[in-house]
Amino acid sequence: MDFREILGVLSKSSPYAVTTAGEIIDPELRAIKDNLYIETDVELAFKNKIENISTNNIIFLCGSSGDGKSEILSRYSKLHEGKIDFHFDATHSFNPEATAIETLDEVISTWKQRKKALVVGINIGMLANYERDGANEHTDVRTAIGRFLSDRTSEQNFIFIDFESYPKFKFESGRISSPFFSSLINKVVVDDQKNGFKKYFEEEYGKTRTADYKLVANYLLLRNISVQKVIIELLLNARIREDQFVTARMLLDFIYCILTGSDYLFDNLFNGGDNELLEAISKFDPSIKRDSDIDKFILNRALDITDEDFIEFRNELKDKFKITGPLNPASEVRLMYVLRYTALNNNYPARFINSFKDYPELLYRELWELHRIYQGNSDHRKKIKAFYDDIVFSAIDGFANRNAPYLSKDQFYLSSHGEYDIASEIELEVCYESLTEHDSNNIHSFNLHIKANDERLDPIPLNINLLALMLDVVSGYRPNVHDKSSVVILGDLVTKITSRASEADQLFLFKNGNRLARVKKNSTGNIKVSG
């Protein structure tokens, strides 16, 4: 086998992509596959539970397809063989004529009869299906599943361990980290004899004329810690902006694709392809970003204007990463994007760092962490207040009053009747006492906590897309059909607030932007009209 072939063990189309009980594969590839395995936080939680499991317990290992359930179950079924029953995949049935629900009914019935601990690997969707359609005789199991799905807690004999409770990305002091993905990359590229890919890379690197030069260059790029940082940021964007699940199997296939694709790694990242992560990441292609410095660079490259600094930069890349040959301007932008954190003698990409910054993402990271660590000190309180006043409340006001822009602060448009508009006043405030309720495990969103006329609203999940929409609304942007999902959330929030406003003790009547009258109900229930 050559280097490209040995990397095939990472591919989702590889026969080694999924671990199942009783498999027999090539010993060398088995060793490489075993070396890729990483003990994650979710596995440590599972390990703790299974070591203390009782005969009347069921452990449900819950997640999505490809997240690594089979790897964990295969490993621990061998360690606890004969002591615990394992049902690897609750989407499958033993009998071609039986459904997955009927099979799970049978597995649970056997557990009740044998008084032997049971472990079930199950997708979240299948868990919900069983809660709805499982046998009536297993109402106790279905009830426990229903409670878990509503509040993510385990109870009595039924233990649920959910992959989503152990996120693969973290925000720490304003920085992104992904110990799992970093460890996974390191398993592939580390310069260590235990790494089964190492000798094949060295053989390919040592070839004089027949070397797969793009594959060699891509491997050298992926070894670079700063390049890995860029890739982790892109994967985070795929997760929080495109709501893309990131599973272990996807990540392995992703590494395979960016290494072995037909182009250099920096192009493979943004060309899409038969990988869900690549499809999501392609939407963040830096070469289509409109920025004066990037546009000027692309124009200069297209016109072949001499740039000695850029020539020196490309020569350094030839020595360090074996990147040779001409590149089109779009590829050159992507190259600088991928290398923007890398320390080079000629630090040409650094001049574009501000051009590549994503302000909504940076702000989201800061706000997510601020909500997580909020303890009420004056500095945190000041930052929280500025965010709510300048962005959240301003966006709510702008969206609610888009048909009546003449209304002043705290006034909210309610309805129109011919030439007349009706509005009311409502005071929005931060509900500081609720800020400590932030779910620190969920990086996909954090909750807004708002009071309307001193009445607490239900927490409103804010994700990066809703934050970006709010920033745009504050800047004068009018949402359109392309913002559908975020507009629905913002619209629901405005509806909750205007419903409170419509119950206020006073209403205002406007005509052509001019206030005609105020209608107020006093403490005795009488109506007073003024103006």
SERO-363305 format. One record per residue: residue in three letters; x, y, z of N, C-alpha, C in turn. Coordinates in steps of 0.2 Angstrom, whole numbers, plus 5000, padded with zeros to 4 digits. Example, Ala and Ser with C-alpha at 12.3 -4.5 7.8 and 13.67 -1.06 7.14 Angstrom:
<rs>
Ala506649725039506249785039506649845039 Ser506449895035506849955036506450005039 
</rs>
This chain:
<rs>
Met500449945000500050005000500450065000 Asp500250124997500650184997500250235002 Phe500550295002500250345007499550355006 Arg499350365000498650384999498150325000 Glu498350264999497950205001497850195008 Ile498450205012498350195019497950245022 Leu497950305019497450365022496750345021 Gly496650295017495950275015495550245022 Val495950225027495650205033495250255036 Leu495350325034494950375037494350385034 Ser494250365028493650385023493050345026 Lys492450385025491850355027491650295023 Ser491950295017491850235012492250175014 Ser492750185018493150125020492750075024 Pro492950015023492549955027492749965034 Tyr493250005036493350015043493050075047 Ala492650105043492350165046491850155052 Val491550095052491150085057491350015061 Thr491350015067491549965071490949925073 Thr490949855072490449815074490649755077 Ala490249715081490549665085490749605080 Gly491249575081491549515078491849525071 Glu492049585070492349605063493149575063 Ile493349565057494049545056494349585050 Ile494849625052495149665046495849655046 Asp496249685041496949685040497249705047 Pro497749665049498049685056498449755056 Glu498749775050499049835050498549895051 Leu498049885047497549935047497149935053 Arg497049875056496749875063497149915068 Ala497849905068498249945072498150015071 Ile498150035065498050115064497450135066 Lys496850095065496250115067496150125075 Asp496550075078496550075085496850135088 Asn497450155085497850215087497450275086 Leu496950275081496550335080496050345086 Tyr495950295090495450305095495650345101 Ile495150395103495250445108494750435113 Glu494950425120494450425125494150495127 Thr493550505125493250565126492850575133 Asp492650635134492250645140491650605140 Val491350595135490750555135490850475137 Glu491450455134491650385136491850385143 Leu492150435146492350425153491750425157 Ala491150465155490550465159490250395158 Phe490250365152489950295151490350245155 Lys491050255155491450205159491250205166 Asn491150265169490950275176490350235178 Lys489850245173489150215174489150145174 Ile489550115168489550045167489950005173 Glu490450035176490750005181490349995187 Asn489850035188489450035194488750015192 Ile488649985187487949965184487649905189 Ser487049905190486649855193486249815188 Thr486049755190485749705186485049735184 Asn484749785187484149805185484149875182 Asn484749895179484949955176484949945168 Ile484649995165484850005157485150065156 Ile485750065153486050125150485950135143 Phe485650195142485550215135486050265133 Leu486550235128487050285125486750315119 Cys486550385120486150415115486650465111 Gly486450465104486850515100486550515093 Ser486950535088486850535081487250485078 Ser487050475071487350425067488050445066 Gly488550395068489250415066489650445072 Asp489350465078489650495083490150455087 Gly490150385086490650345090490250295095 Lys489650295095489350245099489550175098 Ser489650155092489850085091490550065093 Glu490950115093491650115095491650095102 Ile491250135106491250135113490950065115 Leu490350045112490049985114490449925112 Ser490849925107491249875105491749865110 Arg492049915112492649915117492449885124 Tyr491849905126491649885133491249825133 Ser490949805127490649735127491149685128 Lys491749695125492349645126492549645134 Leu492549695137492749705144492249675148 His491649675147491049655151490649595148 Glu491049555144490749505140490449455146 Gly489749435145489449385149489149415155 Lys489349475157489049515163488549555161 Ile488549585155488049635153487849625146 Asp487249635145487049625138487049695134 Phe487249685128487349745124486949745117 His486549795116486149805110486449865106 Phe486849845101487349895098486949955094 Asp486449935091486049985087485349975087 Ala484950015090484250015091483850035085 Thr484250045079483850065073483849995069 His484149945071484149885067483749825071 Ser483449775067483149725070483449655069 Phe483349605073483649545072483249505067 Asn482649515066482149485061481949525056 Pro482049505049481849555044481149575044 Glu480749535047480049545047479849595053 Ala480249605057480149645063480449715062 Thr480049765065480349835065480849845071 Ala481149895070481649915075481349925082 Ile480749955082480349965088480149895091 Glu479949845087479749785090480349745093 Thr480949755089481549725092481749755098 Leu481749815099481849845106481349825111 Asp480749815109480249785114480549715116 Glu480749675112481049615113481649615118 Val482149665116482749665120482549685127 Ile482049735128481849755135481549705139 Ser481049665135480749605138481249555141 Thr481749545137482249495139482649525145 Trp482749585145483149615151482749605157 Lys482049615157481649615163481649545165 Gln481649495161481549425162482249395165 Arg482849415162483449385164483749425170 Lys483549485172483849515178484549525176 Lys484749545170485449555168485549625166 Ala486049665168486049735165486149735158 Leu485849795155485849805148486049875146 Val486449875140486649935137486449935130 Val486149995128485850005122486150065118 Gly486450055112486650115108486050135104 Ile485850205104485250225101485250295099 Asn485050305093484950375091484450415094 Ile484550485095484050525098483350515095 Gly483350515088482750515085482350445086 Met482750395086482450325088482150325095 Leu482550355100482350365107481650395107 Ala481550445103480850485103480350435100 Asn480550395095480050355092479850295097 Tyr480350275100480150225105479650245111 Glu479850305113479450335118478750345116 Arg478650355109477950365107477650295105 Asp477950245102477650185099477850125103 Gly478250125108478450065111477850025114 Ala478049965116477449925119477249955126 Asn476549945127476249965133476549935139 Glu476749875138477049835144477649865146 His477949915142478549945144478450015145 Thr477950035148477750105150478250135154 Asp478550095159479050125164479650155160 Val479850115155480450135151480250195146 Arg479650195143479450245139479350315143 Thr479150305149479050365153479750395155 Ala480250355157480850375158481150415152 Ile481050385146481350415140481050485139 Gly480350485140480050555139480350605144 Arg480450585150480750635155481450655153 Phe481850605150482450625148482450675142 Leu482050655137481950705132481750775133 Ser481350775139481150845141481650885145 Asp482050855149482450885154483150855154 Arg483350805150484050775150484250745156 Thr483850715160484050685167483850615167 Ser484250575171484150505171483750495178 Glu483450435179483150425185483150345186 Gln483150325193483150255195483550205191 Asn483150165188483550115184483750125177 Phe483550185175483650205168484150265167 Ile484750245164485250295164485350315157 Phe485350385156485450405149486150445148 Ile486550425144487150465142487150495135 Asp487150555135486950595128487650625125 Phe487850605119488450645116488350715116 Glu487750745115487650815115487850855121 Ser487850815127487950845133488750855134 Tyr489150825129489850835130490150865123 Pro490050925122490150955116490950955114 Lys491050945107491750945105492051005104 Phe491751065105492051125105491951165111 Lys492451205113492351245119492551315118 Phe492251365122492551435122492851445129 Glu493451465128493851475134494251545134 Ser494051585138494451655138494451685131 Gly493851685127493851715121494151665115 Arg494351615117494651565112494251505111 Ile494351475105494051415103494551355104 Ser494251305107494651245108494251185106 Ser494551135104494251075103494751015104 Pro494850995111495250945112495250885108 Phe494550865107494450805103494750805096 Phe494550855093494750865086495550875085 Ser495850915090496550925090496850855091 Ser496650815096496950755097496850705091 Leu496250715088496150665082496650685076 Ile496750755075497250775070497950745072 Asn498150755078498750735080498950665079 Lys498350625080498450555079498650535072 Val498450585067498550575060499250595058 Val499450655061500050695058500650695063 Val500550665069501150675074501750635071 Asp502350665073502950635071503250585076 Asp502950535076503050475081503050415078 Gln503450365080503450295077502750265078 Lys502450275083501750245084501250265079 Asn501350315076500950345071501050295064 Gly500550255063500550215057500550245050 Phe500350315050500450345044501150375042 Lys501550385048502150415047502650385042 Lys502750315042503250285038502950295030 Tyr502350295029502050295022502150375020 Phe502050415024502250485022502950495021 Glu503350475025504150475024504350445017 Glu504050385015504150355009503950405003 Glu503350435004503050474999503550534998 Tyr503650565004504050625004504750615001 Gly505050555002505750544999505750524992 Lys505150514989505150504981505450564978 Thr505850554973506150614969505650644964 Arg505450604959505050624953504250604954 Thr504150544957503450514957503050534963 Ala503350574967502950594973502250624972 Asp501850614976501150644976501250714979 Tyr501450764976501650824979501150864983 Lys500550864980499950894983499750854990 Leu499850794990499650754996500150765001 Val500850774999501350785004501250855007 Ala501150905002501050975005500450985009 Asn499950945008499350945012499450915019 Tyr499850865019500050835026500450885030 Leu500950915026501350965030500951025033 Leu500451045029500051095031499651075037 Leu499351015037498950995043499350985049 Arg500050975048500450965054500551035058 Asn500351085054500451155057499951165062 Ile500151185068499651195074499251255072 Ser499451305069499151365067498651355062 Val498751305057498251285052497751255055 Gln497851205060497351175064496851215067 Lys497151275070496751325073496251355068 Val496451365062495951395057495451345056 Ile495651275055495151225053494651215059 Ile494851225065494451215071493951275071 Glu494151335069493651385069493151375063 Leu493351345058492851335052492351285054 Leu492651235058492151175060491651205065 Leu491851255069491451285074490951325070 Asn491151355065490651395061490051345058 Ala490351295056489851245053489351225058 Arg489651215064489151195070488651245072 Ile488951305073488451355076488051395071 Arg488351405065488051445060487551405055 Glu487751345054487451295049487051245053 Asp487151245060486751195064486951125062 Gln487651115060487951055057488151005063 Phe487850945063488150905068488850885066 Val489350875071490050855070490150785074 Thr490150735070490250665073490950645072 Ala491150595076491850565075491950545068 Arg491450505065491550475058491650535053 Met491250585054491250645049491950675050 Leu492250685056492850715056493450675053 Leu493450605054493950565051493850575043 Asp493250575041493150575033493350645031 Phe493250695035493450765033494150775033 Ile494550745037495250745037495550705031 Tyr495150655029495350615023495250655017 Cys494650695017494550735011494950795010 Ile495150825015495550885014496350865013 Leu496450805015497150785013497250755006 Thr496750715004496750674998496350704992 Gly496050764993495650794988496150814982 Ser495850834976496250844970496650904970 Asp496550954975496851014976497251014982 Tyr497551074983497951084989497351094995 Leu497651085001497151085007496751145007 Phe497051205006496651265007496151275002 Asp496151234996495651234991495151174993 Asn495351124995494951064997494451085002 Leu494651135007494251155012493651185010 Phe493651225004493051265002492751244996 Asn492951184993492651164987492051114988 Gly491851104994491251064995491450994994 Gly491050954992491150884991490750834995 Asp490850774994490450714997490550715005 Asn490550765008490650765016490250825018 Glu489750815023489350865026489750925029 Leu490250915032490650965035490951015030 Leu491150985024491451025019490951065015 Glu490351035015489751065012489551135016 Ala489551125023489451175027489951235027 Ile490651205027491151255027491251295021 Ser491051265015491051295008490751365009 Lys490251375013489851435013490251495017 Phe490851475019491351525023491951535019 Asp491851525012492451535008492751605008 Pro493351615010493551685011493651725004 Ser493751684999493851714992493251754989 Ile492651734992492051774990491851834995 Lys492351845000492151895005492351965002 Arg491952015002492052074999492352125004 Asp492952145003493352185007493852225003 Ser494052285005494452325000495152294999 Asp495452275005496152245004496152185000 Ile495652135002495652074998495452084990 Asp494952134989494852154982495452174978 Lys495852224982496452254979496952194977 Phe497052154982497452094981497252054975 Ile496652034975496451994969496552024963 Leu496352094962496452134956497252134954 Asn497652144959498352144958498652074955 Arg498352024958498551954956498351944949 Ala497651964948497351954941497751984935 Leu498052044937498352094932499152074932 Asp499352024937500052004937500452064939 Ile500252104943500752154945501252134950 Thr501852154949502452124953502352144960 Asp502452094965502452114972502952074975 Glu503552104977504152064979504052034986 Asp503652064990503452024996503051964995 Phe502551964991502251904989502651854986 Ile503051874982503551824979503951784984 Glu504251824989504651804994504251754998 Phe503551775000503151735003503051665000 Arg502951664994502851604990503451554990 Asn504051584989504651554990504751514996 Glu504551555002504551525008504051465009 Leu503551465006503051415006503251355002 Lys503651364997503951304993504451274997 Asp504851305001505351275006504951235012 Lys504451265015504251245021503651195020 Phe503251205015502651165014502651125007 Lys503151135003503151104996502551124992 Ile502351194993501751214989502151254982 Thr502051224977502351244971501851264965 Gly502051294960501651304954501251364955 Pro500951394950500451454950499851434953 Leu499551484956498851474959498451534957 Asn497751514956497351574954497251624960 Pro496951684959496851724964496451704970 Ala495951664968495451644974495851594978 Ser496251544975496651504979497151534983 Glu497451594981497951624985497651664991 Val497051684990496651714996496551655001 Arg496351604999496151545003496851525007 Leu497351525003498051505006498251555012 Met498151615011498251665016497851665022 Tyr497151645020496751635026496951575030 Val497151525027497351465031497951475035 Leu498451515032499051535035499051595039 Arg498551625041498551695044498851695051 Tyr498751635054499051635061499751605061 Thr500051585056500651545055501251595056 Ala501751575060502351625060502751605054 Leu502851655050503351645044503851705044 Asn504351695041504951745040504651805036 Asn504251785031503851835027503151835029 Asn502951875034502251865037501751895032 Tyr501751885026501251915021500551905023 Pro500251845025499551845027499351885032 Ala499751905037499551945043499252015041 Arg499452035035499152105033498352095032 Phe498152035031497452025030497052005036 Ile497351995041496951965047496352005049 Asn496352075048495752105050495252095044 Ser495452085038494952075033494652005034 Phe494951955037494651895038494251885044 Lys494251935048493851935055493151935054 Asp492751895057492051885057491751915063 Tyr491551975063491352015069490751975073 Pro490251955069489751925073489951865077 Glu490451825074490651765077491051785084 Leu491551835083491951855088491451885094 Leu490951925092490551955097490151895101 Tyr489951845097489551795099489951755105 Arg490551735103491051705108491051745114 Glu491151805114491251845120490651845124 Leu490051855121489451855124489251795127 Trp489351735124489151675126489551665133 Glu490251675133490651665139490451715144 Leu490251775142490051825147489351805151 His488951775147488351745150488451685155 Arg488951645153489151585156489451605163 Ile489951655163490251665169489951725173 Tyr489351745171489051805174488951795182 Gln489251835186489051825193488851895196 Gly488751945192488452005195488952065196 Asn489552055195490052105196489952165192 Ser490152225194489952285190490252285183 Asp490852255182491152255175490652215170 His490452145173490052105169489352135168 Arg489152165173488452195172488452255167 Lys488952295167489052345162489052325155 Lys489452275154489452245147488852215145 Ile488452175150487852145148487352195146 Lys487352255150486852305149486952335142 Ala487552355141487752385134487552335128 Phe487652275129487452225124486652225123 Tyr486252225128485552225128485252285125 Asp485552345128485252405126485452425119 Asp486052415117486352435110486152385104 Ile486052325106485952275101485252245102 Val485152205107484452165108483852215108 Phe483852265112483252305113483252355106 Ser483752375104483752415098483452375092 Ala483652315091483452265086482752255087 Ile482452235093481752225094481352285092 Asp481652345094481252405093481252415085 Gly481752405082481852425074481352375071 Phe481352305073480952255069480252275071 Ala480052285077479352295079479052355076 Asn479452405075479152475072479352485065 Arg479552425061479752435054479152465050 Asn478552465052478052495049477852565052 Ala478152585057478052645060478652675063 Pro479152695059479852715061479852775065 Tyr479352815065479252875068479252865076 Leu479052805078478952795085479552805089 Ser479552825095480152845099480252785104 Lys480852785107481052725112480552705116 Asp480452645118479952615122479252615119 Gln479152645113478452645110478452585105 Phe477952545105477852485101477252495096 Tyr477352485090476752485085476352415086 Leu475752425087475252375088474852355081 Ser474552405078474152395073473952455069 Ser473652445063473452505059472752495057 His472352555057471652555055471552615050 Gly471552595044471552645039472152695040 Glu472052755041472552805041472852815048 Tyr472552775053472752775060473152715062 Asp473652735066474152685069474052685077 Ile474052625080473952615087474652595090 Ala474852625095475452605098475452605106 Ser475852575109475852575117476552575119 Glu476652595125477352595128477452535133 Ile478052515132478352455136479052465138 Glu479252455144479952465146480252395146 Leu480852385142481252325142481852335146 Glu481952285150482552285155482852215155 Val483552215157483852145158483652115164 Cys483452045164483252015170483951985173 Tyr484252025176484952005179484951935183 Glu484351935187484351875192484351805188 Ser484151805182484051745178484751725174 Leu485151775174485751765170486151705172 Thr486151685178486551625180486251555178 Glu485651565174485351495172485651475165 His486251505163486551485157486751415156 Asp486551385151486851315150487551315147 Ser488051295151488751305149488951255144 Asn488551195143488751145138488551165131 Asn488051205131487751215124488051275121 Ile488551265116488851325113488451345107 His487951305105487551325099487151385101 Ser486951405107486551465109486651475116 Phe486451535118486351555125485651595126 Asn485451595132484751625133484851695134 Leu484351735131484251805133483751805139 His483851855143483351855149483151925150 Ile482451935148482152005147481552015152 Lys481552075154480852095158480552145154 Ala479852135153479452185150478952215155 Asn479052275156478652315162478652275168 Asp479252255170479452215176479152145176 Glu478952115171478752045170479252005167 Arg479451955169479951915166479651875160 Leu480051875155479851835149480151775149 Asp479951725146480251655145480951665142 Pro481451625144482151635141482051625133 Ile482451675130482451665122483151645120 Pro483151585117483851565114484051605109 Leu484751635109485051675104485651635101 Asn485651625095486151595092486551645087 Ile487051625084487451675081487051705075 Asn486651665072486251685066485751745068 Leu485451735074484951785076485351845078 Leu485951835082486351895083486551935077 Ala486751895072486951935066486351975063 Leu485751945063485151975061485052035065 Met485152035071485052095076485552145074 Leu486152125073486652175071486452215065 Asp486152175060485952205053485352245054 Val484852225058484352275059484552335063 Val484952335067485152395071485552445066 Ser485852415061486252455056485752475050 Gly485052455051484652485046484352435041 Tyr484652375041484452315036483752295037 Arg483352285032482652255032482752185030 Pro482552135035482552065034482152045028 Asn482351995025482051965019481951885020 Val481751855014481551785015482151745016 His482751765014483351725015483551725023 Asp483251765027483351765034482851725038 Lys482451685034481851655037481851625044 Ser482351585045482351555052482451605058 Ser482951645056483151695062482551745062 Val482251765057481651815057481051785061 Val480951715060480451685064480551695072 Ile481151685074481351685081481251765083 Leu481551805079481451875081480751895081 Gly480351875076479651895076479251865082 Asp479451805084479151775090479251815096 Leu479851835097480051885102479651945102 Val479651975096479252045096478552035097 Thr478251975095477551965097477451955104 Lys477951925108477851915115477851985118 Ile478252025116478352095119477652135117 Thr477452135111476952175109476252155112 Ser476252085113475652065117475552095124 Arg476152095127476152135134476052205133 Ala476252235127476152305126475352325125 Ser475052275122474352285120473952275127 Glu474152255132473852245138473952305143 Ala474352355140474552405145473952455146 Asp474052495151473452535153473352595149 Gln473852605144473752665140473952645133 Leu473552675128473752665121473852735117 Phe474152735112474252805108473952795101 Leu473652845099473352855092473752895088 Phe474052875082474452915078474052925071 Lys474252975067473952985061474553025057 Asn474852985051475353015047475953025052 Gly476052995057476652995061476553045067 Asn476053085067475853135072475353105077 Arg475553115084475153085089474553125090 Leu473953095089473253125090472953125097 Ala473053065100472753055107473053005111 Arg472953005117473152955122472552925125 Val472452865125471952825129472152795135 Lys471952815141472152785147471652755151 Lys471752695154471252665159471552685166 Asn471152715170471352725177471152675182 Ser471352685188471252625193470552605194 Thr470052645193469352635193469052595187 Gly469452595182469252555176468952605171 Asn468952665172468652715168469152735162 Ile468952755157469452775151469452845150 Lys470052875150470152945149470552955143 Val470253005138470553015132470853085132 Ser471453095130471753165130472153175124 Gly472253235122472653255116472153275110 
</rs>
